[in-house]
Amino acid sequence: MLGHHYTRTFLETAVASMSAGCNLELSYGMRKNVFMHIPQALAMGNITLQMLRERVRPLFYTRMRLGEFDPPAMNPYSTLGLSAVQSSEHRNLALEAAVKSFVLLKNVRGTLPLRDLPGKRLAVVGPFADNPLGLSGDYAPMPEPRYIYTPRRGLETLPANVTFAAGCRQPRCQQYSRDEVVGAVGAADVVVVCLGTGVDVETEAKDRRDLSLPGHQLELLQDAVQ
């Protein structure tokens, strides 16, 4: 209604949303939201009681399974703390999920996995090479710093001589230090370049007009591979 002008009123929006199968609204407040008009839509015959029940049933079934209507002492989730959430079992599961979600687009001449690293010089460069805040997406919780492994921190666990250069400190990369990057990659046997956008550049309601690397990141990439 407000952004795309698909509907004209909150009442019309409530009817369209429920008809499309939506049963939960992320509202701006209790008084000025869409689903507060459901009783009016029901009274006017725009929706049926059967449709309303069909939308409500899975919503409250989920809430019941989560124990939201039980006394806290009866709800096993209420006793979970960080010691359980960040247990070694859960961290190992998170690691497994991360490994299985990686997508390797190319592996020219079998460059990966890296082998014979002892004595090798490895450079890791780019604004995401050692940026813990840049590794989490929009709506992501921030874990304890000791559990965050940036590319630099992870690569430094390998038996190699690792050098690091961000080139630019922020994903927007408005201020770029070419000498810093060239100096890091000049004597390296292997170069890992970490580029992207992150929540500083694009999140919900913050879209971009093109898919180009922001700021001087493309220049950084070209300097790193020459």
PyMOL commands that place a pseudoatom at each C-alpha (Angstrom):
pseudoatom trace, name=CA, resn=MET, resi=1, chain=A, elem=C, hetatm=0, pos=[0.000, 0.000, 0.000]
pseudoatom trace, name=CA, resn=LEU, resi=2, chain=A, elem=C, hetatm=0, pos=[2.678, 2.502, 1.015]
pseudoatom trace, name=CA, resn=GLY, resi=3, chain=A, elem=C, hetatm=0, pos=[5.571, 1.497, -1.212]
pseudoatom trace, name=CA, resn=HIS, resi=4, chain=A, elem=C, hetatm=0, pos=[4.172, -0.333, -4.229]
pseudoatom trace, name=CA, resn=HIS, resi=5, chain=A, elem=C, hetatm=0, pos=[0.593, 1.038, -4.188]
pseudoatom trace, name=CA, resn=TYR, resi=6, chain=A, elem=C, hetatm=0, pos=[-0.813, -2.432, -4.852]
pseudoatom trace, name=CA, resn=THR, resi=7, chain=A, elem=C, hetatm=0, pos=[-3.635, -1.637, -2.437]
pseudoatom trace, name=CA, resn=ARG, resi=8, chain=A, elem=C, hetatm=0, pos=[-5.197, 1.629, -1.287]
pseudoatom trace, name=CA, resn=THR, resi=9, chain=A, elem=C, hetatm=0, pos=[-6.297, 1.071, 2.331]
pseudoatom trace, name=CA, resn=PHE, resi=10, chain=A, elem=C, hetatm=0, pos=[-5.282, -0.992, 5.354]
pseudoatom trace, name=CA, resn=LEU, resi=11, chain=A, elem=C, hetatm=0, pos=[-8.553, -2.891, 5.097]
pseudoatom trace, name=CA, resn=GLU, resi=12, chain=A, elem=C, hetatm=0, pos=[-7.907, -3.798, 1.467]
pseudoatom trace, name=CA, resn=THR, resi=13, chain=A, elem=C, hetatm=0, pos=[-4.338, -4.762, 2.354]
pseudoatom trace, name=CA, resn=ALA, resi=14, chain=A, elem=C, hetatm=0, pos=[-5.507, -7.058, 5.161]
pseudoatom trace, name=CA, resn=VAL, resi=15, chain=A, elem=C, hetatm=0, pos=[-7.905, -8.862, 2.817]
pseudoatom trace, name=CA, resn=ALA, resi=16, chain=A, elem=C, hetatm=0, pos=[-5.261, -9.235, 0.080]
pseudoatom trace, name=CA, resn=SER, resi=17, chain=A, elem=C, hetatm=0, pos=[-2.658, -10.481, 2.555]
pseudoatom trace, name=CA, resn=MET, resi=18, chain=A, elem=C, hetatm=0, pos=[-4.910, -13.062, 4.177]
pseudoatom trace, name=CA, resn=SER, resi=19, chain=A, elem=C, hetatm=0, pos=[-6.164, -14.242, 0.788]
pseudoatom trace, name=CA, resn=ALA, resi=20, chain=A, elem=C, hetatm=0, pos=[-2.542, -14.776, -0.253]
pseudoatom trace, name=CA, resn=GLY, resi=21, chain=A, elem=C, hetatm=0, pos=[-1.937, -16.976, 2.810]
pseudoatom trace, name=CA, resn=CYS, resi=22, chain=A, elem=C, hetatm=0, pos=[-0.172, -14.512, 5.110]
pseudoatom trace, name=CA, resn=ASN, resi=23, chain=A, elem=C, hetatm=0, pos=[-0.917, -15.108, 8.789]
pseudoatom trace, name=CA, resn=LEU, resi=24, chain=A, elem=C, hetatm=0, pos=[1.664, -12.938, 10.549]
pseudoatom trace, name=CA, resn=GLU, resi=25, chain=A, elem=C, hetatm=0, pos=[2.388, -9.217, 10.260]
pseudoatom trace, name=CA, resn=LEU, resi=26, chain=A, elem=C, hetatm=0, pos=[5.551, -7.375, 11.185]
pseudoatom trace, name=CA, resn=SER, resi=27, chain=A, elem=C, hetatm=0, pos=[3.806, -4.158, 12.162]
pseudoatom trace, name=CA, resn=TYR, resi=28, chain=A, elem=C, hetatm=0, pos=[4.861, -0.662, 13.111]
pseudoatom trace, name=CA, resn=GLY, resi=29, chain=A, elem=C, hetatm=0, pos=[2.590, -0.622, 16.154]
pseudoatom trace, name=CA, resn=MET, resi=30, chain=A, elem=C, hetatm=0, pos=[-0.618, -1.945, 17.621]
pseudoatom trace, name=CA, resn=ARG, resi=31, chain=A, elem=C, hetatm=0, pos=[-2.850, 0.896, 16.404]
pseudoatom trace, name=CA, resn=LYS, resi=32, chain=A, elem=C, hetatm=0, pos=[-1.566, 1.523, 12.895]
pseudoatom trace, name=CA, resn=ASN, resi=33, chain=A, elem=C, hetatm=0, pos=[-1.090, -1.920, 11.458]
pseudoatom trace, name=CA, resn=VAL, resi=34, chain=A, elem=C, hetatm=0, pos=[-2.821, -3.947, 8.771]
pseudoatom trace, name=CA, resn=PHE, resi=35, chain=A, elem=C, hetatm=0, pos=[-4.155, -6.966, 10.631]
pseudoatom trace, name=CA, resn=MET, resi=36, chain=A, elem=C, hetatm=0, pos=[-6.072, -4.858, 13.181]
pseudoatom trace, name=CA, resn=HIS, resi=37, chain=A, elem=C, hetatm=0, pos=[-8.583, -4.475, 10.330]
pseudoatom trace, name=CA, resn=ILE, resi=38, chain=A, elem=C, hetatm=0, pos=[-9.312, -8.226, 10.190]
pseudoatom trace, name=CA, resn=PRO, resi=39, chain=A, elem=C, hetatm=0, pos=[-12.451, -7.936, 12.397]
pseudoatom trace, name=CA, resn=GLN, resi=40, chain=A, elem=C, hetatm=0, pos=[-13.811, -5.266, 10.050]
pseudoatom trace, name=CA, resn=ALA, resi=41, chain=A, elem=C, hetatm=0, pos=[-13.003, -7.400, 7.006]
pseudoatom trace, name=CA, resn=LEU, resi=42, chain=A, elem=C, hetatm=0, pos=[-14.788, -10.338, 8.641]
pseudoatom trace, name=CA, resn=ALA, resi=43, chain=A, elem=C, hetatm=0, pos=[-17.845, -8.232, 9.498]
pseudoatom trace, name=CA, resn=MET, resi=44, chain=A, elem=C, hetatm=0, pos=[-18.051, -6.929, 5.927]
pseudoatom trace, name=CA, resn=GLY, resi=45, chain=A, elem=C, hetatm=0, pos=[-17.777, -10.414, 4.464]
pseudoatom trace, name=CA, resn=ASN, resi=46, chain=A, elem=C, hetatm=0, pos=[-14.436, -9.754, 2.721]
pseudoatom trace, name=CA, resn=ILE, resi=47, chain=A, elem=C, hetatm=0, pos=[-12.999, -12.823, 4.445]
pseudoatom trace, name=CA, resn=THR, resi=48, chain=A, elem=C, hetatm=0, pos=[-14.664, -15.835, 6.031]
pseudoatom trace, name=CA, resn=LEU, resi=49, chain=A, elem=C, hetatm=0, pos=[-14.399, -17.223, 9.524]
pseudoatom trace, name=CA, resn=GLN, resi=50, chain=A, elem=C, hetatm=0, pos=[-13.067, -20.446, 8.012]
pseudoatom trace, name=CA, resn=MET, resi=51, chain=A, elem=C, hetatm=0, pos=[-10.221, -18.552, 6.303]
pseudoatom trace, name=CA, resn=LEU, resi=52, chain=A, elem=C, hetatm=0, pos=[-9.404, -16.781, 9.571]
pseudoatom trace, name=CA, resn=ARG, resi=53, chain=A, elem=C, hetatm=0, pos=[-9.264, -20.087, 11.438]
pseudoatom trace, name=CA, resn=GLU, resi=54, chain=A, elem=C, hetatm=0, pos=[-7.023, -21.609, 8.753]
pseudoatom trace, name=CA, resn=ARG, resi=55, chain=A, elem=C, hetatm=0, pos=[-4.576, -18.720, 9.090]
pseudoatom trace, name=CA, resn=VAL, resi=56, chain=A, elem=C, hetatm=0, pos=[-4.572, -18.712, 12.905]
pseudoatom trace, name=CA, resn=ARG, resi=57, chain=A, elem=C, hetatm=0, pos=[-4.244, -22.480, 13.447]
pseudoatom trace, name=CA, resn=PRO, resi=58, chain=A, elem=C, hetatm=0, pos=[-0.595, -23.016, 12.301]
pseudoatom trace, name=CA, resn=LEU, resi=59, chain=A, elem=C, hetatm=0, pos=[0.482, -19.779, 13.969]
pseudoatom trace, name=CA, resn=PHE, resi=60, chain=A, elem=C, hetatm=0, pos=[-0.780, -20.737, 17.415]
pseudoatom trace, name=CA, resn=TYR, resi=61, chain=A, elem=C, hetatm=0, pos=[0.224, -24.377, 16.956]
pseudoatom trace, name=CA, resn=THR, resi=62, chain=A, elem=C, hetatm=0, pos=[3.819, -23.185, 16.543]
pseudoatom trace, name=CA, resn=ARG, resi=63, chain=A, elem=C, hetatm=0, pos=[3.561, -20.904, 19.558]
pseudoatom trace, name=CA, resn=MET, resi=64, chain=A, elem=C, hetatm=0, pos=[2.224, -23.782, 21.643]
pseudoatom trace, name=CA, resn=ARG, resi=65, chain=A, elem=C, hetatm=0, pos=[5.086, -26.046, 20.562]
pseudoatom trace, name=CA, resn=LEU, resi=66, chain=A, elem=C, hetatm=0, pos=[7.505, -23.313, 21.663]
pseudoatom trace, name=CA, resn=GLY, resi=67, chain=A, elem=C, hetatm=0, pos=[5.853, -23.274, 25.089]
pseudoatom trace, name=CA, resn=GLU, resi=68, chain=A, elem=C, hetatm=0, pos=[4.840, -19.617, 24.942]
pseudoatom trace, name=CA, resn=PHE, resi=69, chain=A, elem=C, hetatm=0, pos=[1.624, -20.311, 26.880]
pseudoatom trace, name=CA, resn=ASP, resi=70, chain=A, elem=C, hetatm=0, pos=[3.224, -22.531, 29.520]
pseudoatom trace, name=CA, resn=PRO, resi=71, chain=A, elem=C, hetatm=0, pos=[4.633, -21.412, 32.879]
pseudoatom trace, name=CA, resn=PRO, resi=72, chain=A, elem=C, hetatm=0, pos=[8.369, -20.679, 32.479]
pseudoatom trace, name=CA, resn=ALA, resi=73, chain=A, elem=C, hetatm=0, pos=[9.238, -23.549, 34.810]
pseudoatom trace, name=CA, resn=MET, resi=74, chain=A, elem=C, hetatm=0, pos=[7.589, -25.987, 32.380]
pseudoatom trace, name=CA, resn=ASN, resi=75, chain=A, elem=C, hetatm=0, pos=[9.285, -24.556, 29.287]
pseudoatom trace, name=CA, resn=PRO, resi=76, chain=A, elem=C, hetatm=0, pos=[12.660, -26.232, 28.581]
pseudoatom trace, name=CA, resn=TYR, resi=77, chain=A, elem=C, hetatm=0, pos=[13.692, -23.347, 26.308]
pseudoatom trace, name=CA, resn=SER, resi=78, chain=A, elem=C, hetatm=0, pos=[13.562, -20.832, 29.180]
pseudoatom trace, name=CA, resn=THR, resi=79, chain=A, elem=C, hetatm=0, pos=[16.580, -22.452, 30.859]
pseudoatom trace, name=CA, resn=LEU, resi=80, chain=A, elem=C, hetatm=0, pos=[18.839, -22.317, 27.806]
pseudoatom trace, name=CA, resn=GLY, resi=81, chain=A, elem=C, hetatm=0, pos=[21.780, -19.957, 28.206]
pseudoatom trace, name=CA, resn=LEU, resi=82, chain=A, elem=C, hetatm=0, pos=[24.894, -19.125, 26.211]
pseudoatom trace, name=CA, resn=SER, resi=83, chain=A, elem=C, hetatm=0, pos=[26.639, -22.190, 27.647]
pseudoatom trace, name=CA, resn=ALA, resi=84, chain=A, elem=C, hetatm=0, pos=[24.145, -24.350, 25.750]
pseudoatom trace, name=CA, resn=VAL, resi=85, chain=A, elem=C, hetatm=0, pos=[23.854, -22.205, 22.640]
pseudoatom trace, name=CA, resn=GLN, resi=86, chain=A, elem=C, hetatm=0, pos=[27.627, -21.890, 22.252]
pseudoatom trace, name=CA, resn=SER, resi=87, chain=A, elem=C, hetatm=0, pos=[28.485, -25.435, 23.292]
pseudoatom trace, name=CA, resn=SER, resi=88, chain=A, elem=C, hetatm=0, pos=[31.148, -27.322, 21.383]
pseudoatom trace, name=CA, resn=GLU, resi=89, chain=A, elem=C, hetatm=0, pos=[28.469, -29.552, 19.874]
pseudoatom trace, name=CA, resn=HIS, resi=90, chain=A, elem=C, hetatm=0, pos=[26.588, -26.592, 18.441]
pseudoatom trace, name=CA, resn=ARG, resi=91, chain=A, elem=C, hetatm=0, pos=[29.761, -24.847, 17.262]
pseudoatom trace, name=CA, resn=ASN, resi=92, chain=A, elem=C, hetatm=0, pos=[30.822, -27.994, 15.435]
pseudoatom trace, name=CA, resn=LEU, resi=93, chain=A, elem=C, hetatm=0, pos=[27.400, -28.172, 13.815]
pseudoatom trace, name=CA, resn=ALA, resi=94, chain=A, elem=C, hetatm=0, pos=[27.707, -24.516, 12.765]
pseudoatom trace, name=CA, resn=LEU, resi=95, chain=A, elem=C, hetatm=0, pos=[31.126, -25.264, 11.280]
pseudoatom trace, name=CA, resn=GLU, resi=96, chain=A, elem=C, hetatm=0, pos=[29.729, -28.223, 9.356]
pseudoatom trace, name=CA, resn=ALA, resi=97, chain=A, elem=C, hetatm=0, pos=[26.874, -26.078, 8.025]
pseudoatom trace, name=CA, resn=ALA, resi=98, chain=A, elem=C, hetatm=0, pos=[29.323, -23.375, 6.942]
pseudoatom trace, name=CA, resn=VAL, resi=99, chain=A, elem=C, hetatm=0, pos=[31.581, -25.843, 5.135]
pseudoatom trace, name=CA, resn=LYS, resi=100, chain=A, elem=C, hetatm=0, pos=[28.661, -27.487, 3.338]
pseudoatom trace, name=CA, resn=SER, resi=101, chain=A, elem=C, hetatm=0, pos=[27.231, -24.122, 2.256]
pseudoatom trace, name=CA, resn=PHE, resi=102, chain=A, elem=C, hetatm=0, pos=[30.374, -22.901, 0.472]
pseudoatom trace, name=CA, resn=VAL, resi=103, chain=A, elem=C, hetatm=0, pos=[30.101, -22.741, -3.321]
pseudoatom trace, name=CA, resn=LEU, resi=104, chain=A, elem=C, hetatm=0, pos=[33.299, -23.095, -5.370]
pseudoatom trace, name=CA, resn=LEU, resi=105, chain=A, elem=C, hetatm=0, pos=[32.660, -21.506, -8.769]
pseudoatom trace, name=CA, resn=LYS, resi=106, chain=A, elem=C, hetatm=0, pos=[36.048, -22.287, -10.297]
pseudoatom trace, name=CA, resn=ASN, resi=107, chain=A, elem=C, hetatm=0, pos=[39.160, -24.250, -9.409]
pseudoatom trace, name=CA, resn=VAL, resi=108, chain=A, elem=C, hetatm=0, pos=[41.560, -23.503, -12.239]
pseudoatom trace, name=CA, resn=ARG, resi=109, chain=A, elem=C, hetatm=0, pos=[44.410, -26.033, -12.492]
pseudoatom trace, name=CA, resn=GLY, resi=110, chain=A, elem=C, hetatm=0, pos=[43.438, -27.560, -9.159]
pseudoatom trace, name=CA, resn=THR, resi=111, chain=A, elem=C, hetatm=0, pos=[44.605, -24.591, -7.103]
pseudoatom trace, name=CA, resn=LEU, resi=112, chain=A, elem=C, hetatm=0, pos=[42.502, -25.769, -4.180]
pseudoatom trace, name=CA, resn=PRO, resi=113, chain=A, elem=C, hetatm=0, pos=[42.971, -27.323, -1.741]
pseudoatom trace, name=CA, resn=LEU, resi=114, chain=A, elem=C, hetatm=0, pos=[46.225, -25.563, -0.870]
pseudoatom trace, name=CA, resn=ARG, resi=115, chain=A, elem=C, hetatm=0, pos=[49.073, -28.021, -0.422]
pseudoatom trace, name=CA, resn=ASP, resi=116, chain=A, elem=C, hetatm=0, pos=[52.751, -27.934, 0.582]
pseudoatom trace, name=CA, resn=LEU, resi=117, chain=A, elem=C, hetatm=0, pos=[52.258, -24.783, 2.637]
pseudoatom trace, name=CA, resn=PRO, resi=118, chain=A, elem=C, hetatm=0, pos=[55.276, -24.958, 4.977]
pseudoatom trace, name=CA, resn=GLY, resi=119, chain=A, elem=C, hetatm=0, pos=[57.627, -22.182, 3.918]
pseudoatom trace, name=CA, resn=LYS, resi=120, chain=A, elem=C, hetatm=0, pos=[55.101, -20.664, 1.499]
pseudoatom trace, name=CA, resn=ARG, resi=121, chain=A, elem=C, hetatm=0, pos=[54.239, -16.960, 1.627]
pseudoatom trace, name=CA, resn=LEU, resi=122, chain=A, elem=C, hetatm=0, pos=[50.501, -16.307, 1.741]
pseudoatom trace, name=CA, resn=ALA, resi=123, chain=A, elem=C, hetatm=0, pos=[48.906, -12.844, 1.475]
pseudoatom trace, name=CA, resn=VAL, resi=124, chain=A, elem=C, hetatm=0, pos=[45.316, -12.175, 2.502]
pseudoatom trace, name=CA, resn=VAL, resi=125, chain=A, elem=C, hetatm=0, pos=[43.999, -8.787, 1.378]
pseudoatom trace, name=CA, resn=GLY, resi=126, chain=A, elem=C, hetatm=0, pos=[40.754, -6.831, 1.088]
pseudoatom trace, name=CA, resn=PRO, resi=127, chain=A, elem=C, hetatm=0, pos=[38.231, -5.090, 3.342]
pseudoatom trace, name=CA, resn=PHE, resi=128, chain=A, elem=C, hetatm=0, pos=[36.744, -8.439, 4.417]
pseudoatom trace, name=CA, resn=ALA, resi=129, chain=A, elem=C, hetatm=0, pos=[40.042, -10.145, 5.149]
pseudoatom trace, name=CA, resn=ASP, resi=130, chain=A, elem=C, hetatm=0, pos=[39.985, -9.258, 8.836]
pseudoatom trace, name=CA, resn=ASN, resi=131, chain=A, elem=C, hetatm=0, pos=[36.639, -7.581, 9.485]
pseudoatom trace, name=CA, resn=PRO, resi=132, chain=A, elem=C, hetatm=0, pos=[34.615, -9.525, 12.102]
pseudoatom trace, name=CA, resn=LEU, resi=133, chain=A, elem=C, hetatm=0, pos=[31.610, -7.196, 11.848]
pseudoatom trace, name=CA, resn=GLY, resi=134, chain=A, elem=C, hetatm=0, pos=[31.477, -7.676, 8.073]
pseudoatom trace, name=CA, resn=LEU, resi=135, chain=A, elem=C, hetatm=0, pos=[31.066, -11.446, 8.279]
pseudoatom trace, name=CA, resn=SER, resi=136, chain=A, elem=C, hetatm=0, pos=[27.506, -11.394, 9.620]
pseudoatom trace, name=CA, resn=GLY, resi=137, chain=A, elem=C, hetatm=0, pos=[24.531, -10.677, 7.413]
pseudoatom trace, name=CA, resn=ASP, resi=138, chain=A, elem=C, hetatm=0, pos=[21.469, -8.583, 8.102]
pseudoatom trace, name=CA, resn=TYR, resi=139, chain=A, elem=C, hetatm=0, pos=[19.415, -9.729, 11.134]
pseudoatom trace, name=CA, resn=ALA, resi=140, chain=A, elem=C, hetatm=0, pos=[22.292, -11.917, 12.317]
pseudoatom trace, name=CA, resn=PRO, resi=141, chain=A, elem=C, hetatm=0, pos=[23.214, -12.191, 16.000]
pseudoatom trace, name=CA, resn=MET, resi=142, chain=A, elem=C, hetatm=0, pos=[26.723, -11.168, 16.997]
pseudoatom trace, name=CA, resn=PRO, resi=143, chain=A, elem=C, hetatm=0, pos=[28.608, -14.096, 18.547]
pseudoatom trace, name=CA, resn=GLU, resi=144, chain=A, elem=C, hetatm=0, pos=[31.393, -13.705, 21.057]
pseudoatom trace, name=CA, resn=PRO, resi=145, chain=A, elem=C, hetatm=0, pos=[34.588, -12.414, 19.377]
pseudoatom trace, name=CA, resn=ARG, resi=146, chain=A, elem=C, hetatm=0, pos=[36.545, -15.534, 20.334]
pseudoatom trace, name=CA, resn=TYR, resi=147, chain=A, elem=C, hetatm=0, pos=[34.260, -17.599, 18.088]
pseudoatom trace, name=CA, resn=ILE, resi=148, chain=A, elem=C, hetatm=0, pos=[34.632, -15.343, 15.037]
pseudoatom trace, name=CA, resn=TYR, resi=149, chain=A, elem=C, hetatm=0, pos=[37.215, -16.536, 12.532]
pseudoatom trace, name=CA, resn=THR, resi=150, chain=A, elem=C, hetatm=0, pos=[37.981, -13.982, 9.856]
pseudoatom trace, name=CA, resn=PRO, resi=151, chain=A, elem=C, hetatm=0, pos=[39.835, -15.216, 6.752]
pseudoatom trace, name=CA, resn=ARG, resi=152, chain=A, elem=C, hetatm=0, pos=[43.037, -13.777, 8.172]
pseudoatom trace, name=CA, resn=ARG, resi=153, chain=A, elem=C, hetatm=0, pos=[42.612, -15.479, 11.528]
pseudoatom trace, name=CA, resn=GLY, resi=154, chain=A, elem=C, hetatm=0, pos=[41.759, -18.789, 9.906]
pseudoatom trace, name=CA, resn=LEU, resi=155, chain=A, elem=C, hetatm=0, pos=[44.622, -18.688, 7.411]
pseudoatom trace, name=CA, resn=GLU, resi=156, chain=A, elem=C, hetatm=0, pos=[47.093, -17.826, 10.158]
pseudoatom trace, name=CA, resn=THR, resi=157, chain=A, elem=C, hetatm=0, pos=[46.439, -21.258, 11.646]
pseudoatom trace, name=CA, resn=LEU, resi=158, chain=A, elem=C, hetatm=0, pos=[48.048, -22.823, 8.579]
pseudoatom trace, name=CA, resn=PRO, resi=159, chain=A, elem=C, hetatm=0, pos=[51.780, -23.632, 8.436]
pseudoatom trace, name=CA, resn=ALA, resi=160, chain=A, elem=C, hetatm=0, pos=[52.557, -20.660, 6.184]
pseudoatom trace, name=CA, resn=ASN, resi=161, chain=A, elem=C, hetatm=0, pos=[53.994, -17.157, 6.408]
pseudoatom trace, name=CA, resn=VAL, resi=162, chain=A, elem=C, hetatm=0, pos=[50.847, -15.002, 6.286]
pseudoatom trace, name=CA, resn=THR, resi=163, chain=A, elem=C, hetatm=0, pos=[50.824, -11.280, 5.531]
pseudoatom trace, name=CA, resn=PHE, resi=164, chain=A, elem=C, hetatm=0, pos=[47.751, -9.057, 5.650]
pseudoatom trace, name=CA, resn=ALA, resi=165, chain=A, elem=C, hetatm=0, pos=[46.623, -5.818, 4.023]
pseudoatom trace, name=CA, resn=ALA, resi=166, chain=A, elem=C, hetatm=0, pos=[43.069, -4.483, 4.080]
pseudoatom trace, name=CA, resn=GLY, resi=167, chain=A, elem=C, hetatm=0, pos=[43.650, -1.864, 1.381]
pseudoatom trace, name=CA, resn=CYS, resi=168, chain=A, elem=C, hetatm=0, pos=[40.499, -0.115, 2.550]
pseudoatom trace, name=CA, resn=ARG, resi=169, chain=A, elem=C, hetatm=0, pos=[38.968, -0.351, 5.992]
pseudoatom trace, name=CA, resn=GLN, resi=170, chain=A, elem=C, hetatm=0, pos=[35.308, -0.153, 4.994]
pseudoatom trace, name=CA, resn=PRO, resi=171, chain=A, elem=C, hetatm=0, pos=[33.332, -2.135, 2.376]
pseudoatom trace, name=CA, resn=ARG, resi=172, chain=A, elem=C, hetatm=0, pos=[32.490, 1.094, 0.550]
pseudoatom trace, name=CA, resn=CYS, resi=173, chain=A, elem=C, hetatm=0, pos=[36.239, 1.393, -0.064]
pseudoatom trace, name=CA, resn=GLN, resi=174, chain=A, elem=C, hetatm=0, pos=[36.275, 5.134, -0.717]
pseudoatom trace, name=CA, resn=GLN, resi=175, chain=A, elem=C, hetatm=0, pos=[39.835, 5.518, 0.543]
pseudoatom trace, name=CA, resn=TYR, resi=176, chain=A, elem=C, hetatm=0, pos=[42.141, 2.912, -0.957]
pseudoatom trace, name=CA, resn=SER, resi=177, chain=A, elem=C, hetatm=0, pos=[45.841, 2.304, -0.209]
pseudoatom trace, name=CA, resn=ARG, resi=178, chain=A, elem=C, hetatm=0, pos=[47.292, 0.689, -3.308]
pseudoatom trace, name=CA, resn=ASP, resi=179, chain=A, elem=C, hetatm=0, pos=[50.828, 0.600, -1.892]
pseudoatom trace, name=CA, resn=GLU, resi=180, chain=A, elem=C, hetatm=0, pos=[49.595, -1.411, 1.102]
pseudoatom trace, name=CA, resn=VAL, resi=181, chain=A, elem=C, hetatm=0, pos=[48.071, -4.110, -1.111]
pseudoatom trace, name=CA, resn=VAL, resi=182, chain=A, elem=C, hetatm=0, pos=[50.904, -4.228, -3.653]
pseudoatom trace, name=CA, resn=GLY, resi=183, chain=A, elem=C, hetatm=0, pos=[53.417, -4.497, -0.842]
pseudoatom trace, name=CA, resn=ALA, resi=184, chain=A, elem=C, hetatm=0, pos=[51.590, -7.457, 0.683]
pseudoatom trace, name=CA, resn=VAL, resi=185, chain=A, elem=C, hetatm=0, pos=[51.096, -9.450, -2.511]
pseudoatom trace, name=CA, resn=GLY, resi=186, chain=A, elem=C, hetatm=0, pos=[54.415, -8.640, -4.183]
pseudoatom trace, name=CA, resn=ALA, resi=187, chain=A, elem=C, hetatm=0, pos=[56.397, -11.468, -2.610]
pseudoatom trace, name=CA, resn=ALA, resi=188, chain=A, elem=C, hetatm=0, pos=[53.511, -13.871, -1.990]
pseudoatom trace, name=CA, resn=ASP, resi=189, chain=A, elem=C, hetatm=0, pos=[53.205, -17.366, -3.424]
pseudoatom trace, name=CA, resn=VAL, resi=190, chain=A, elem=C, hetatm=0, pos=[49.447, -17.417, -2.798]
pseudoatom trace, name=CA, resn=VAL, resi=191, chain=A, elem=C, hetatm=0, pos=[47.077, -14.433, -2.628]
pseudoatom trace, name=CA, resn=VAL, resi=192, chain=A, elem=C, hetatm=0, pos=[43.596, -14.596, -1.068]
pseudoatom trace, name=CA, resn=VAL, resi=193, chain=A, elem=C, hetatm=0, pos=[41.425, -11.574, -1.916]
pseudoatom trace, name=CA, resn=CYS, resi=194, chain=A, elem=C, hetatm=0, pos=[38.361, -10.927, 0.270]
pseudoatom trace, name=CA, resn=LEU, resi=195, chain=A, elem=C, hetatm=0, pos=[35.829, -8.565, -1.310]
pseudoatom trace, name=CA, resn=GLY, resi=196, chain=A, elem=C, hetatm=0, pos=[32.090, -7.952, -1.131]
pseudoatom trace, name=CA, resn=THR, resi=197, chain=A, elem=C, hetatm=0, pos=[29.435, -5.653, 0.216]
pseudoatom trace, name=CA, resn=GLY, resi=198, chain=A, elem=C, hetatm=0, pos=[28.203, -6.462, 3.721]
pseudoatom trace, name=CA, resn=VAL, resi=199, chain=A, elem=C, hetatm=0, pos=[25.490, -4.715, 5.684]
pseudoatom trace, name=CA, resn=ASP, resi=200, chain=A, elem=C, hetatm=0, pos=[27.223, -1.350, 5.333]
pseudoatom trace, name=CA, resn=VAL, resi=201, chain=A, elem=C, hetatm=0, pos=[26.370, -1.374, 1.630]
pseudoatom trace, name=CA, resn=GLU, resi=202, chain=A, elem=C, hetatm=0, pos=[23.177, -3.402, 1.263]
pseudoatom trace, name=CA, resn=THR, resi=203, chain=A, elem=C, hetatm=0, pos=[20.538, -4.591, 3.710]
pseudoatom trace, name=CA, resn=GLU, resi=204, chain=A, elem=C, hetatm=0, pos=[16.771, -4.601, 3.884]
pseudoatom trace, name=CA, resn=ALA, resi=205, chain=A, elem=C, hetatm=0, pos=[15.509, -1.353, 2.276]
pseudoatom trace, name=CA, resn=LYS, resi=206, chain=A, elem=C, hetatm=0, pos=[19.050, -0.514, 1.162]
pseudoatom trace, name=CA, resn=ASP, resi=207, chain=A, elem=C, hetatm=0, pos=[19.325, -1.763, -2.414]
pseudoatom trace, name=CA, resn=ARG, resi=208, chain=A, elem=C, hetatm=0, pos=[21.870, -0.943, -5.116]
pseudoatom trace, name=CA, resn=ARG, resi=209, chain=A, elem=C, hetatm=0, pos=[21.452, 0.054, -8.748]
pseudoatom trace, name=CA, resn=ASP, resi=210, chain=A, elem=C, hetatm=0, pos=[24.101, -2.382, -10.014]
pseudoatom trace, name=CA, resn=LEU, resi=211, chain=A, elem=C, hetatm=0, pos=[26.120, -5.410, -8.900]
pseudoatom trace, name=CA, resn=SER, resi=212, chain=A, elem=C, hetatm=0, pos=[29.540, -3.801, -9.269]
pseudoatom trace, name=CA, resn=LEU, resi=213, chain=A, elem=C, hetatm=0, pos=[32.040, -4.002, -6.425]
pseudoatom trace, name=CA, resn=PRO, resi=214, chain=A, elem=C, hetatm=0, pos=[31.700, -0.812, -4.351]
pseudoatom trace, name=CA, resn=GLY, resi=215, chain=A, elem=C, hetatm=0, pos=[34.305, 1.931, -4.288]
pseudoatom trace, name=CA, resn=HIS, resi=216, chain=A, elem=C, hetatm=0, pos=[37.854, 0.959, -5.234]
pseudoatom trace, name=CA, resn=GLN, resi=217, chain=A, elem=C, hetatm=0, pos=[37.369, -2.777, -4.635]
pseudoatom trace, name=CA, resn=LEU, resi=218, chain=A, elem=C, hetatm=0, pos=[37.712, -3.679, -8.317]
pseudoatom trace, name=CA, resn=GLU, resi=219, chain=A, elem=C, hetatm=0, pos=[40.953, -1.676, -8.451]
pseudoatom trace, name=CA, resn=LEU, resi=220, chain=A, elem=C, hetatm=0, pos=[42.127, -3.549, -5.359]
pseudoatom trace, name=CA, resn=LEU, resi=221, chain=A, elem=C, hetatm=0, pos=[41.389, -6.863, -7.068]
pseudoatom trace, name=CA, resn=GLN, resi=222, chain=A, elem=C, hetatm=0, pos=[43.278, -5.842, -10.213]
pseudoatom trace, name=CA, resn=ASP, resi=223, chain=A, elem=C, hetatm=0, pos=[46.282, -4.732, -8.167]
pseudoatom trace, name=CA, resn=ALA, resi=224, chain=A, elem=C, hetatm=0, pos=[46.260, -8.015, -6.236]
pseudoatom trace, name=CA, resn=VAL, resi=225, chain=A, elem=C, hetatm=0, pos=[46.292, -10.291, -9.293]
pseudoatom trace, name=CA, resn=GLN, resi=226, chain=A, elem=C, hetatm=0, pos=[48.737, -8.404, -11.519]
for i in range(1, 226): cmd.bond("trace and resi %d" % i, "trace and resi %d" % (i + 1))
show_as sticks, trace
zoom trace
